[in-house]
Every structure is written in C-alpha cells, then in structure tokens.
Amino acid sequence: MELPLPEDLEAQVQARADDAGLPVGEWIVEALQREAFRQLCEKTDDWWRRHPDEARAATKGYQHRHRDSSAA
C-alpha cells in the first residue's frame, strides 16, 4: 500500500525510520500502534476523571485481589 505524502513529510518519516533502525513500513506500523495506545490512555484518563467513585472502587478491588493472590 502506498500513501501519497508531501515530499517533506516523506523525508521526515524516512529520517525517523532511519534513526530507529527500521524500514519505513515497520516504523509506520509502530507509530500507528503508539498512537492507538496514546488514544486509549487518554480515553482511560478521561473516564477515570469522570467516574471518580467507580475508579476508587475499581482500584480498591484490584488492591484487595492483589493482596489475596500474593498471600496465597
């Protein structure tokens, strides 16, 4: 699959791939994965801010389960 990119953007992508020691295609895939993870983290942070009580309960439940599993 070929993406039409402006010349300067293509050069920037090539330079970043070169710096990472990766072929351009692999660098693009990894960049997409990083961006998807960043967006997931942002959505999660937003949810935690909008639902503080549920977040506290989830954290407390996790801590309780973690203590139980480490004691076993």
Secondary structure, DSSP 8 states (H G I E B T S, - for coil): ------HHHHHHHHHHHHHHT--HHHHHHHHHHHHHHHHHHHHHHHHHHH-HHHHHHHHHHHHHHHHHHHH-
